[in-house]
């Protein structure tokens, strides 16, 4: 397990990197996306070599701390952040205290193969990433496994969509 590094400055390089992943340009430049919370972390950790970095708040939930230690045991760089530093990078009002920097191609390749037929949700010019995530979860609960984002829609790799 790699030794964890304590981050106390809101201007640290890893904080800047995490913040840059909120934007499409930053995700493309670094070939990373930001996944936050226990559910996203649990999914990403099941995909071999997808997780590139773990960011854990000192105030993380027990479940998040256990997931972070699981990732760190796989020799993934591990950073422990103060509450203030984690709140700066979080996209949530009430963060769980765990975020991962993940390689998007591996994250998406870990998804189940899409069915060849069935309903397709066509999403046109959706601008709110939270709405995209909600629509995908809702449609999936009704059996829809195919999604088409029309040009000028929010990125499916936005941190709120990944969540």
N, C-alpha and C positions, 0 to 999 in steps of 0.2 A: 504494500500500500504506500502510495506517495504521501509525503508529509503535507499536512494541510497548512495553508498560509492564511494568517489573519489579516483581513483588509479592514482598515479603520478610516481610510480617506475616501471621501466621495469623488475624488479626482483620480483615483487609481486607474491604471491602464485597463484592467479587467472590467471595471465599471464602465469605462468609455466604450469598450468593445460590446458589452451587453446592451448598452443604450443604443449603439449604432444599429443593432439588429432589429430595432423597431421599424426601421425604414427599409424599403425595398433595395435601395442602393447599398446599404450596409450589409444586408443579407447576401447580395450578389458579390460584393467585394470580398467578403470573408468566407463565403460558401458555408455559412452557418445560419441556424435559426434559433430562436429563444423559446424554450418550452418551460412553462412554470406550473408548479403544483404536483401533488402526489400522483394523480391519475396520468398526467402526461409523462412524468418521470418513470412510472411503472411500465408504461408502454415502451418508451424509448430504451429503457435498460434491457428489454427483451431482444433488442435488435443488435446483433454483434457489431461492435466498433462504431456505433452511431453516435454515442455520447463522447464529446470532446472535452468537456469541462463541467464541473459541478460547483454551484454556488449555493451555500447554505447559510441561512441566518442563524445567529446565536439563539433566537427565539423560535426556531422551527418546531413544528409539531413532532411528536415522537415518530410517527410514521414517516415523515419527510426525512428526519435524521437517520432512520434505519435505511431508507432508500439511498441516501447520500453515501453512507458508509458502504453499502453494497457496490455502488459505482466506484468509490475510491479503492475498494479491494481489487478492482479490475485494472488498477494502475492508471486511472483517469485523474488528471489534475483536479485538485480539491481546494476550494477557497472557503474559509469561514468569514462571514461578513457581520459587521455590527448591524443592529436594527436599522439605523439611519442609512447605511449603505445599501442594504437590501431593499428598503422602501424606495430608494431612488431608482433602482432598476426594475422594480415590480410594475406590472401593468394592472394590478388588482387593487381594490380599495382595502381589502383585508387579506394580505398575502399569507400563504401557508409557510413560507420560509424556505422553499426549495426551487431552484431554477437550474436548467441544464442548457448548455450550448451544444447543439446537435447538428450533425451533417444532414441537410435536407434530403438528399438523394437516398441515403440509407434509411431515413425515417419513412419516406414514402414507399420505398421498395419493401419495407416490412409490412405494409398493408396487405390485406388479403386480395387475391386477384379479383378484379371486377367481373361480375357476371356478364355474359354475352348478350343477355336480353333482360327485360324488366323495365320498370319505370325509370325515367331520367328526370332529374330536377334541373331545369335550365334557369340559371340565375343571371339576370341581366343588370349590369351597372350597379351592383350592390356595393355600397360605400362603407358601411359600418362592419368592422371585423367581428364584433360580438354578435351581430345579427347573422352573419354568415355561419358562424359556429352553431348558433341556435337552430337555424334552418337545416343545417346538415344533420344535427342530432335528431331533430323532430322528424325529418323525412326518413332517416335511417330507422327510426322506431316503427315506421309504417312499411318497411321493407325496401325502401329506395336505396340502392347501392351505387347508382351512377349519378354523377354531378357534372354539370357543364357550366363553367364560369365564362360568361361572354366578356369580350374585351372591355376595358375600362372598369372592371370590377376590382374590389379589394383583393389583395394577395392571399392565397390560401396558406401562406407561410407566415402571416402576421401572427405575433404572439397570442393574441386573443382567439384566433382561429385554431391554432395548434392546441390551445388549452381545451 
